């Protein structure tokens, strides 16, 4: 019982760490989930768990949680309906809500990190979680884009539609600034989204990460 209470207390102190860990775990598990019906069902369940963690994390920020719930609930409903009725349009609608929720959660964590002049351990975890949230949000945006404009992205693999892992790989490559991806945007709307992500990655490092590093160095020098 004491051990369980310690884990609960740890989870409450560092919700950003749990969100970051689950998303990084998803990066390892997603390749095995995409190609079988059971894997896709597990993919959906995993996505709902991430949505729940995202809503939980928003509670730590100065922004309101009700908007996160307004985005999360329709995302779950449309995702389940799309899986049950095998309707791509419903899944696309769910991805729109998921994209908006991840962007809102990233903004919430950014506000949480900028609301004071102290750098806590949870804020350091929040810095990593915000990066992965932005990567997921843009990956969902790319997925919606290719549903609305087939052939928006080309790659070494055949077909007009890129897999989730291809889009997530593209998103991480662009957000980190390395640009090492074989997926290329060819539609104007896709290229516009890519430019927005490149701008977001540069500004995130310039404004958020640099501030946390500066505050950490300042605290160390005072100690």
Secondary structure as GFF3:
##gff-version 3
##sequence-region A 1 223
A	DSSP	alpha_helix	2	13	.	.	.	ID=ss1
A	DSSP	alpha_helix	15	33	.	.	.	ID=ss2
A	DSSP	alpha_helix	37	58	.	.	.	ID=ss3
A	DSSP	alpha_helix	66	85	.	.	.	ID=ss4
A	DSSP	alpha_helix	88	114	.	.	.	ID=ss5
A	DSSP	alpha_helix	121	148	.	.	.	ID=ss6
A	DSSP	beta_strand	153	154	.	.	.	ID=ss7
A	DSSP	alpha_helix	164	176	.	.	.	ID=ss8
A	DSSP	beta_strand	184	185	.	.	.	ID=ss9
A	DSSP	alpha_helix	188	203	.	.	.	ID=ss10
A	DSSP	pi_helix	204	209	.	.	.	ID=ss11
A	DSSP	alpha_helix	210	222	.	.	.	ID=ss12
###
